[in-house]
């Protein structure tokens, strides 16, 4: 209530927020839980078995309001003591002043979805240790390589608010509208995955209505995003990420140090060996859980790599972080963020996904696909405390990544729809008003989208694997737009559109050709690994080939200086800094070397010898593997927690001293 009153006093256009939310809550609560969701969770891992329903409400509503109040107060402190004013540039780009530590924390947070915590442990439960590795490696290389695009954006289009502004400046309105559809589709897919996973676990652990949970989760995020814009989401991201790391370290301690149930590393090893004898993994060397030689794990890895290029390169949320970062912090922030993020799915899934196997938790594979491996393992390991920790960690992931999607959609609507086609001469105040209205609209709509998908019977696992089919064809055309001066308008557009048609056609044809489904194209055949694999690969490759060949045939060259004249600022930010061309070129070379080397290590040098040899881990090698995961997550946590504080020490000291900045 307090945040709502506060917002009303600051922004009259938000008077209807509470009324809209109340109407929507009443509507959603009257919708029955989908037969798929309720049925899947009611067997084995019973609805509400672990926790009473009120705890679900306390976390979803209560914790959401607590963070809304905390972040709102933090924003007001910055305004009062540090002279930060909420101009349109500050609201949507954070003044382009974010330093390395906070940039890295924001990237880790935005990339830590419900799927990061849930789907990574699902593939551990299915394929053994290869699952967590391929989830982590297959989804961190995109962030590492995106640093290349991030620094090129700083160099070639320093005034950009969205990546679509660059597309419009190069290709015109027609192509701009096509890629706007891809961008918004990406935001909807990511948002759907966040809420599908989050609501399924809230329902599975507490019995709270799954549709109502999907609707209520974004409400607290809406409030602090409305007040503070992008900078508020960065601060919230930092706080949420700390909680996620602390929770993972607690689970690591419970599994490997407090050894009553698991027996520690040695006990886990013995239990996993025994589990493989009872339930050998099809396609794994010797049927073992403790091997990287896994056909299913490798197939998942390929799908994961291809699909996640789309959800980074086509998602405005990551371009927004590149835009917000100081030029000197951009590359370091993305490389550090990618390396630190790797630790989250790798360590959590290696720990909790394999604990679910070792303790033989009572869940079905259908429930595993809905993301219930981690909550089942945590409940078996620590009882109600474990279940509450999972709910809290998941809520942090869903809301922090959700806030990134909210502000991303807000920027797209504000700059690529309103300012571009409706009011090119819009003032800063008008743009902030549109941004806030969009946050309210999408914040309420994202819950409705999740309810629709739940009603269709789609799980987190299905949507996660299908995302590359729907958006992967746009990856190469978008990357070439900022990297290659010869990229052609028609070729880039055709690559995205025709590539999508090829991807979906390949997906459906492959599903129809699988004999085990009798030639029927339905959710089961479309969800098969082979259908997903061929559809994902067809999309990204065909989109890239069409864009490259078409551009070479056209033979035209673009003058990058046009981006600086065509993309303009609305207001000049006094905090904004610039770097000379030579410094930015050095940063670009560093991003290519750093991102390239880390990518080769993660997808070639580390896994391929283990796969080719068919090696099955003994106790010693399993101990080393676990040790790597623990050290990695500990170091990552230290960087993410302490580096932003060190970099912000000047501002913190100013607030503590009570000295206001002039003009504040």
Buried (B, 14 or more C-beta within 10 A) or exposed (E): EEBBEBBBEBBEBBEEBBEBBEEBBEEBEEBEBBEBBBEBBBEBBEBBBBBBBEBBBBBBBEBBBEBBBBBBBBBBEBBBBBBBBBBBBBBBBBBBBBBBBBBBBBBBBBBBBBBBBBBBBBBBBBBBBBBBBBBBBBBBBBBBBBBBBBBBBBBBBBBBBBBBBBBBBBBEEEBBBBBBEBBBBBBBBBBBBBBBBBBBBBBBBBBBBBBBBBBBBBBBBBBBBBBBBBBBBBBBBBBBBBBBBBBBBBBBEBBBEEBEBBBBBBBBBBBBBEBBEEEEBEBBBEBBBBBBBBBBBBBBBBBBBBBBBBBBBBBBBBBBBBBBBBBBBBBBBBBBBBBBBBBBBBBBBBBBBBBBBBBEBBBBEBBBBBBBBBBBBBBBBBEBEBBBBBBBBBBBBBBBBBBBBBBBBBBBBBBBBBBBEEEEEBEBEBBBBBBBBBBBBBBBBBBBBBBEBBBEBBBBBBBBBBBBBBBBBBBBBBBBBBBBEBBBBBBBBBBBBBBBEBBBEBBBBBBBBBEEBEEEBEEBBBBBBEBBBBBBBBBBBBBBBBBBEBBEEBEEEBEBEEBBEBBEBBBEBEBBEEBEEEEBEEBBEBBBEBBBEBBEEBBEEEBEEBBEEEBBBEBEBBBEBBEBBBEBBBEBBEBBBEBBEEBBEEBEEBBEEEEEBEEE
